[in-house]
Amino acid sequence: MKFAVLVFPGSNCDIDCYKAVESTVGQQVDYVWHTATDLSAYDAILVPGGFSYGDYLRCGAIARFTDVMNEVKKAAEQGKYILGICNGFQILTEAGLLPGALIRNTGLKFRCHGTPLEVVNNNTPFTNQYSQGEIIDIPIAHGEGNYYCDEATLADLKENNQIVFRYAGDTNPNGSVDNIAGISNKAGNVVGMMPHPERAVSQLLGSEDGKRMFTSILNAWREQHGAAINS
């Protein structure tokens, strides 16, 4: 399996994503610059966090127009696995690959700390190694992580089981609608989330609950391709 980690001017979580793939699943992973015009060699594409293009205009608003995002759209249509984390989630919404938008946190403060998440949908390529309703510890680091959508879109998300993660219990660090921390497209092969699973792959980092997101991707790919899964 081959992973691509996209790199935009201003990305700062690309190395974290690269190292997470290496340490959790040991598969081939490459950095792919925003000028790339071919992603056909890759099975999974990670759109990392950071401040693409300095977050000018709106977070992700400039990155969505890059050459590589045209290829991400093609990859999504082909059923490849796309994971947008933090700024990557913002880019995916700006590009129209996911519904809704990310706006300023309530309180207008940057939030950076561990956060309990509820696994709402464990039937995706990114969450199949979790239990339904499981509470996991994944850190956040964002100033514009307040997920917003209108009532009709929220109803669609619920009806189609597109809500993947919620902030658990009374925790809602940014004011997101319905405590939403991560969603998928209707097909389930594109997921965006504000918390950072790549920063939770070892107890040395405070949690290893993010590790199973990467093993889930490999598990889904192996099942899709009929390959034997190592125990």
SULQUI-V481036 format. One record per residue. N is the residue number from 1. RES is the residue in one small letter. PSI is psi in radians with two decimals (* if undefined). NEAR is the number of other ideal C-beta (glycine too) atoms within 10 Angstrom. Layout:
N RES PSI NEAR
N RES PSI NEAR
This chain:
1 m 2.50 19
2 k 2.28 15
3 f 2.50 26
4 a 2.34 27
5 v 1.96 26
6 l 2.59 28
7 v 2.07 22
8 f 2.76 24
9 p 2.11 14
10 g -0.16 15
11 s 2.46 23
12 n 0.10 16
13 c 0.17 23
14 d -0.71 21
15 i -0.69 14
16 d -0.79 21
17 c -0.76 29
18 y -0.86 19
19 k -0.60 14
20 a -0.75 29
21 v -0.81 26
22 e -0.79 15
23 s -0.41 13
24 t -0.70 21
25 v -0.21 20
26 g 0.48 11
27 q 2.89 16
28 q 2.37 14
29 v 2.40 21
30 d 2.55 13
31 y 2.39 15
32 v 2.07 22
33 w 2.71 12
34 h -0.22 18
35 t -0.04 9
36 a 2.50 20
37 t 0.26 8
38 d 2.03 11
39 l 0.31 21
40 s -0.37 9
41 a -0.15 10
42 y 2.54 22
43 d -0.50 20
44 a 2.46 26
45 i 2.17 24
46 l 2.19 28
47 v 1.83 34
48 p 3.03 28
49 g 3.08 27
50 g -2.57 23
51 f 1.20 18
52 s 2.22 29
53 y 0.57 20
54 g 0.19 11
55 d 0.51 18
56 y 2.72 11
57 l -1.42 10
58 r 2.77 15
59 c 2.13 28
60 g -0.09 27
61 a -0.52 16
62 i -0.71 20
63 a -0.54 27
64 r -0.37 20
65 f 0.04 12
66 t 2.79 21
67 d -0.73 12
68 v -0.51 22
69 m -0.48 22
70 n -0.65 15
71 e -0.57 20
72 v -0.72 26
73 k -0.75 16
74 k -0.74 13
75 a -0.69 23
76 a -0.73 20
77 e -0.48 12
78 q -0.05 10
79 g 0.16 13
80 k 2.82 20
81 y 2.15 26
82 i 2.16 28
83 l 2.06 28
84 g 2.18 28
85 i 2.17 30
86 c -1.92 28
87 n -0.53 29
88 g -0.66 30
89 f -0.77 29
90 q -0.71 30
91 i -0.72 30
92 l -0.62 31
93 t -0.72 23
94 e -0.59 22
95 a -0.09 21
96 g 0.18 9
97 l -0.34 21
98 l 2.58 27
99 p 2.84 19
100 g -2.95 19
101 a 2.77 17
102 l 2.16 28
103 i 3.13 17
104 r 2.46 15
105 n 2.54 20
106 t 2.40 13
107 g -0.23 11
108 l 0.54 9
109 k 2.55 11
110 f 2.27 12
111 r 2.25 17
112 c 1.74 12
113 h 2.94 9
114 g 2.60 16
115 t 2.29 21
116 p 2.28 17
117 l 2.48 28
118 e 2.27 19
119 v 1.83 22
120 v -0.63 22
121 n 1.90 20
122 n 0.28 17
123 n 0.86 11
124 t 2.87 24
125 p -0.23 25
126 f -0.19 28
127 t 0.20 26
128 n -0.19 16
129 q 0.05 17
130 y 2.87 20
131 s 2.54 10
132 q 2.25 11
133 g 0.00 10
134 e 2.49 15
135 i 2.14 12
136 i 2.80 23
137 d 1.89 16
138 i 2.29 24
139 p 2.69 20
140 i 2.79 23
141 a 1.52 17
142 h 2.73 23
143 g -0.31 17
144 e 1.16 20
145 g 0.20 26
146 n 1.76 22
147 y 2.25 27
148 y 2.42 15
149 c 2.83 20
150 d 3.02 11
151 e -0.66 8
152 a -0.73 9
153 t -0.72 16
154 l -0.72 19
155 a -0.71 11
156 d -0.75 14
157 l -0.76 22
158 k -0.77 12
159 e -0.66 9
160 n 0.15 15
161 n 0.73 14
162 q -0.12 25
163 i 2.02 20
164 v -0.75 26
165 f 2.52 27
166 r 2.63 19
167 y 2.25 23
168 a 2.58 19
169 g -2.29 10
170 d 0.01 7
171 t 2.18 13
172 n 1.50 18
173 p -0.22 22
174 n -0.06 25
175 g 0.31 15
176 s 2.49 23
177 v 2.29 16
178 d 0.48 15
179 n 0.43 21
180 i 2.24 25
181 a -0.31 30
182 g 2.52 31
183 i 2.94 26
184 s 2.94 27
185 n 3.07 17
186 k -0.58 13
187 a -0.37 12
188 g -0.05 20
189 n -0.06 21
190 v 2.14 29
191 v 2.41 28
192 g 2.46 28
193 m 2.55 27
194 m -0.71 33
195 p 2.81 30
196 h 1.60 24
197 p -0.49 28
198 e -0.25 31
199 r 0.23 23
200 a 0.94 23
201 v 0.12 24
202 s 2.53 14
203 q -0.39 8
204 l -0.42 7
205 l -0.01 16
206 g -0.35 14
207 s 2.57 18
208 e 0.34 15
209 d -0.34 22
210 g -0.27 24
211 k -0.67 19
212 r -0.25 23
213 m -0.69 27
214 f -0.67 27
215 t -0.51 15
216 s -0.75 21
217 i -0.81 28
218 l -0.72 24
219 n -0.79 16
220 a -0.72 22
221 w -0.75 21
222 r -0.70 14
223 e -0.71 12
224 q -0.62 12
225 h 0.12 9
226 g 0.39 6
227 a 2.63 11
228 a 2.43 6
229 i 2.17 10
230 n 2.50 6
231 s * 3
